[in-house]
C-alpha cells in the first residue's frame, strides 16, 4: 500500500551505486517503490553507461535538490585517444578516427595538467540541458545542433595513469558540479590533435558521500523497511561545509515565520549572500538560511525548512 503523501514520510539521503545500463530516472523509480513515496529527487544525473554514486533525496529531503546540484564531485574515467564521436563517448556515432601516431604518456599527462583550475566548457548536445523547454539530447537525436553557451567549471585536481592499452588512460578527476567528463575527454583529445572520447565513467564521490557509503539496488531491496530507514543519511550531510548557527526558541519562531533575524541580535557577522545551516537550541539542523540586507541591517532569513 502506497504511503499517503501527508503522512510523516521518512526524510533523508540514500546513496545508490548506480549500475551500468540504467538511467538515473530508473533508479529514482525503484527508490520511490522501496520508500513508498513519490517525493524523491537526486543531486545530479549519471549517464546510462556510467556507474557509481547517485545521491538520492527521499521525503522532505527532496527539497534540497535545488541547493546541492553544484556540489563537488570525483570521478574515475577512461580516456580513449584517436576517436571522435557525436556523443563524446564510445556509445556515439564515430565522426573521425585518427590514423597518425598517438601521443606518448608524457605528452598526455602534460595536456591533462593544462585542464586544472577554472576553465570554460561548452556543454555537449547530448545532455539533459534544456533549450526552450526541450532537452538538448532530444534535439540532437533529430539531427538538430544548436549553439550552446560556454560556462565556467573548476577542475580541482586531475591525474592521468597508464593502462594496458596505448590508446587509453585512466583519469582521476575532482571537479565542480556541472562538469561534463565526456566533454573533458573530448577537449583533452582535441588539445593533443588526435581526438578523444570517454570510454568509461565511475562517480566515486558526490555531495559529501563516497562510494563506500553507497548501496547497490539489490542490497537495498534486501533490507526490511526499518533497515531502509536506518540507511538514510541526515539531509544536513549535504551542507556539512556550510557554517551553522543555533537559534533560541524565540528567534527560531521568528525565523520559521519568515521574519529576518538580525545578526546584531545573534552576535554574528556573516557576509551578505552567505548560506548557513540553521539549527535549534540543541544543535539539531532544521533549515537553510541566507544572509541579506534588511531595514535594520544584515539578517538571516529562511531559504528552505527541512524539519517542522
C-alpha positions as CSV (number, residue, x, y, z in Angstrom):
1,X,0.0,0.0,0.0
2,X,1.5,3.4,-1.0
3,X,2.1,5.8,1.8
4,X,-0.1,8.8,2.0
5,X,1.9,11.9,0.9
6,X,0.6,13.7,4.0
7,X,2.0,11.1,6.4
8,X,5.2,11.5,8.3
9,X,7.4,10.4,5.5
10,X,11.0,9.2,6.1
11,X,13.2,12.1,5.2
12,X,16.9,11.7,4.3
13,X,19.5,10.7,1.8
14,X,20.3,7.3,0.4
15,X,23.4,6.8,-1.7
16,X,23.0,4.3,-4.6
17,X,25.8,2.7,-6.5
18,X,24.1,3.0,-9.9
19,X,24.7,0.1,-12.2
20,X,25.8,0.5,-15.9
21,X,22.9,0.4,-18.4
22,X,20.1,2.0,-16.4
23,X,19.2,5.7,-16.2
24,X,19.1,7.9,-13.1
25,X,15.4,8.0,-13.5
26,X,15.2,4.2,-13.4
27,X,16.9,4.4,-10.0
28,X,14.6,7.1,-8.8
29,X,11.5,4.9,-9.7
30,X,12.9,2.0,-7.7
31,X,13.6,4.1,-4.7
32,X,10.1,5.5,-4.8
33,X,8.8,2.0,-4.6
34,X,11.1,1.0,-1.8
35,X,10.3,4.0,0.4
36,X,6.6,4.2,-0.7
37,X,6.7,7.9,-1.7
38,X,6.8,9.9,-4.9
39,X,8.8,12.6,-3.1
40,X,12.2,11.5,-4.4
41,X,14.9,13.5,-6.1
42,X,18.6,13.4,-6.8
43,X,21.6,15.8,-6.8
44,X,22.9,15.1,-10.3
45,X,22.3,12.6,-13.1
46,X,24.6,9.9,-14.4
47,X,24.6,8.8,-18.0
48,X,23.3,5.2,-18.6
49,X,26.9,4.0,-19.3
50,X,28.2,5.5,-16.1
51,X,28.2,3.8,-12.7
52,X,28.8,5.0,-9.1
53,X,27.4,7.4,-6.5
54,X,23.9,8.7,-7.2
55,X,22.8,10.7,-4.2
56,X,19.0,10.2,-3.8
57,X,16.9,12.5,-1.7
58,X,13.8,10.9,0.0
59,X,10.8,12.6,1.5
60,X,11.3,16.2,2.8
61,X,15.0,15.9,1.9
62,X,13.9,16.2,-1.8
63,X,13.5,19.9,-1.1
64,X,17.3,20.1,-1.1
65,X,17.7,19.3,-4.8
66,X,18.0,22.9,-6.0
67,X,20.7,23.7,-3.4
68,X,23.1,20.9,-3.9
69,X,23.4,20.0,-7.6
70,X,26.6,22.1,-7.9
71,X,28.5,20.3,-5.2
72,X,32.0,18.9,-5.6
73,X,32.3,15.5,-7.3
74,X,35.0,13.0,-8.0
75,X,35.2,10.5,-11.0
76,X,37.4,7.9,-12.4
77,X,37.1,7.8,-16.2
78,X,38.8,6.1,-19.1
79,X,40.0,8.4,-21.9
80,X,40.4,6.7,-25.3
81,X,42.5,8.6,-27.8
82,X,42.3,8.6,-31.6
83,X,38.5,8.7,-31.8
84,X,35.8,11.3,-32.0
85,X,32.0,10.6,-31.7
86,X,28.9,12.8,-31.7
87,X,28.2,12.0,-28.0
88,X,31.8,12.4,-26.9
89,X,31.8,8.8,-25.6
90,X,32.1,5.3,-27.1
91,X,28.3,4.9,-27.4
92,X,28.0,7.5,-30.1
93,X,28.4,7.5,-33.9
94,X,32.0,7.7,-35.0
95,X,32.8,11.0,-36.6
96,X,36.6,10.6,-37.1
97,X,39.3,8.0,-36.5
98,X,42.8,9.3,-36.2
99,X,45.4,7.4,-38.3
100,X,48.6,9.0,-37.1
101,X,51.0,8.4,-34.2
102,X,49.3,8.6,-30.8
103,X,50.9,10.8,-28.2
104,X,53.2,9.3,-25.6
105,X,52.4,9.1,-21.9
106,X,54.3,12.3,-21.0
107,X,52.5,14.3,-23.7
108,X,49.2,13.1,-22.5
109,X,50.0,14.0,-18.9
110,X,51.1,17.4,-19.9
111,X,47.9,18.0,-21.8
112,X,45.8,16.8,-18.9
113,X,47.6,19.2,-16.5
114,X,46.5,22.1,-18.6
115,X,42.9,21.5,-17.7
116,X,43.4,22.1,-13.9
117,X,41.7,25.1,-12.4
118,X,38.9,27.2,-13.6
119,X,38.2,26.6,-17.3
120,X,35.4,27.3,-19.8
121,X,33.4,24.3,-21.0
122,X,30.7,24.0,-23.7
123,X,28.0,21.5,-22.7
124,X,27.5,18.7,-25.2
125,X,24.5,18.4,-27.4
126,X,23.8,15.0,-25.9
127,X,22.9,16.4,-22.5
128,X,19.8,16.9,-20.3
129,X,20.1,20.7,-20.5
130,X,17.0,22.4,-21.8
131,X,16.5,25.0,-24.6
132,X,13.0,26.4,-24.9
133,X,11.7,23.6,-22.6
134,X,13.2,20.8,-24.8
135,X,16.2,18.7,-23.7
136,X,19.3,19.1,-25.9
137,X,19.6,15.3,-26.4
138,X,16.1,15.2,-27.9
139,X,17.1,17.9,-30.4
140,X,20.4,16.0,-31.1
141,X,18.6,12.8,-31.8
142,X,16.6,14.6,-34.5
143,X,19.8,15.8,-36.1
144,X,19.4,19.4,-34.7
145,X,22.5,21.2,-33.4
146,X,22.1,24.5,-31.6
147,X,24.6,26.9,-30.2
148,X,25.4,26.4,-26.5
149,X,27.0,29.0,-24.3
150,X,30.2,28.1,-22.6
151,X,30.2,28.2,-18.8
152,X,32.9,28.2,-16.1
153,X,33.7,25.0,-14.3
154,X,36.5,24.1,-12.0
155,X,38.8,21.1,-12.1
156,X,40.2,20.9,-8.6
157,X,42.5,18.0,-9.4
158,X,43.1,15.7,-12.3
159,X,45.6,12.8,-12.6
160,X,46.5,10.6,-15.5
161,X,47.5,7.0,-15.3
162,X,48.6,4.4,-17.9
163,X,46.5,1.3,-18.7
164,X,47.4,-1.8,-20.7
165,X,46.3,-0.1,-23.9
166,X,48.5,2.5,-25.6
167,X,45.4,4.4,-26.6
168,X,43.7,4.5,-23.2
169,X,44.4,6.4,-20.0
170,X,42.7,6.4,-16.6
171,X,41.7,9.8,-15.3
172,X,41.0,10.7,-11.7
173,X,39.1,13.9,-11.6
174,X,37.7,16.1,-8.8
175,X,35.6,18.9,-10.2
176,X,32.7,21.3,-9.6
177,X,29.1,20.3,-10.2
178,X,28.0,20.8,-13.8
179,X,31.3,19.4,-15.3
180,X,30.8,17.0,-18.2
181,X,33.6,14.4,-18.1
182,X,32.7,13.3,-21.7
183,X,33.4,16.9,-22.9
184,X,36.6,17.0,-20.8
185,X,37.9,13.8,-22.5
186,X,37.0,15.2,-25.9
187,X,38.7,18.5,-25.2
188,X,41.9,16.8,-24.0
189,X,41.8,14.7,-27.2
190,X,41.4,17.9,-29.3
191,X,44.3,19.6,-27.5
192,X,46.5,16.6,-28.4
193,X,45.5,16.8,-32.0
194,X,44.2,13.2,-32.2
195,X,40.7,13.4,-30.7
196,X,39.4,11.6,-27.7
197,X,36.3,10.1,-26.1
198,X,35.2,8.8,-22.8
199,X,35.3,5.0,-22.7
200,X,34.0,4.5,-19.1
201,X,32.9,6.6,-16.1
202,X,32.5,5.9,-12.4
203,X,31.5,8.5,-9.8
204,X,33.2,7.8,-6.6
205,X,32.2,10.9,-4.5
206,X,29.4,13.4,-4.6
207,X,28.0,15.9,-2.2
208,X,29.9,14.6,0.8
209,X,29.2,10.9,0.2
210,X,31.7,8.4,-1.1
211,X,31.2,5.2,-3.0
212,X,31.9,3.0,0.1
213,X,28.8,4.5,1.7
214,X,26.6,3.6,-1.3
215,X,24.1,0.7,-1.6
216,X,23.6,-1.4,-4.7
217,X,19.9,-1.6,-5.6
218,X,20.0,-5.3,-4.9
219,X,21.3,-4.7,-1.4
220,X,18.7,-2.0,-0.7
221,X,15.9,-4.4,-1.8
222,X,17.2,-7.0,0.7
223,X,16.7,-4.6,3.6
224,X,13.5,-4.6,5.6
225,X,11.6,-1.3,5.9
226,X,13.2,-0.3,9.2
227,X,16.7,-1.1,7.9
228,X,15.9,1.1,4.9
229,X,15.0,4.0,7.1
230,X,18.2,3.5,9.0
231,X,20.1,3.6,5.7
232,X,19.1,7.2,5.2
233,X,21.7,9.9,6.0
234,X,20.5,13.1,7.6
235,X,19.9,15.8,5.0
236,X,22.5,18.1,6.7
237,X,25.2,15.8,5.3
238,X,24.7,17.7,2.0
239,X,25.5,21.0,3.8
240,X,28.4,19.9,6.0
241,X,30.7,22.5,4.6
242,X,28.4,25.5,5.5
243,X,28.8,27.4,8.7
244,X,25.9,27.0,11.2
245,X,24.1,29.0,13.9
246,X,21.9,27.8,16.7
247,X,18.7,29.8,17.3
248,X,17.0,30.1,20.7
249,X,13.3,29.3,20.9
250,X,12.2,32.9,20.3
251,X,14.5,33.5,17.3
252,X,13.6,30.1,15.9
253,X,9.9,31.0,15.9
254,X,10.7,34.3,14.2
255,X,12.8,32.5,11.6
256,X,10.1,29.9,10.9
257,X,7.5,32.6,10.4
258,X,9.6,34.1,7.6
259,X,10.9,37.1,9.5
260,X,14.6,38.1,9.2
261,X,16.6,37.5,12.3
262,X,19.2,40.3,12.6
263,X,22.8,39.5,13.1
264,X,23.2,42.2,15.8
265,X,20.7,40.3,17.9
266,X,22.6,37.0,17.3
267,X,26.1,38.4,17.8
268,X,27.2,37.0,14.4
269,X,29.0,38.7,11.5
270,X,28.4,36.6,8.4
271,X,28.8,38.2,4.9
272,X,25.8,39.1,2.7
273,X,24.8,36.2,0.4
274,X,26.4,33.6,2.7
275,X,24.3,30.4,3.1
276,X,24.0,28.9,6.7
277,X,22.9,25.7,8.3
278,X,20.2,26.7,10.8
279,X,19.9,24.7,14.0
280,X,17.7,24.8,17.1
281,X,19.0,25.3,20.6
282,X,20.0,21.7,20.9
283,X,22.1,21.9,17.7
284,X,19.7,19.9,15.5
285,X,19.6,21.1,11.9
286,X,16.2,22.1,10.6
287,X,16.7,24.7,7.8
288,X,18.9,26.6,5.4
289,X,19.2,30.4,5.7
290,X,20.8,33.2,3.8
291,X,22.3,36.5,5.0
292,X,20.8,39.6,3.4
293,X,20.4,43.3,4.0
294,X,17.1,44.5,5.5
295,X,15.8,47.7,7.1
296,X,17.8,47.4,10.3
297,X,20.9,45.8,8.9
298,X,22.1,42.4,7.9
299,X,20.0,39.4,8.9
300,X,19.5,35.7,8.2
301,X,16.2,34.7,6.6
302,X,14.8,31.3,5.7
303,X,15.6,29.8,2.4
304,X,14.2,26.2,3.0
305,X,12.9,24.5,6.0
306,X,13.5,20.7,6.2
307,X,12.1,19.8,9.6
308,X,8.9,21.1,11.0
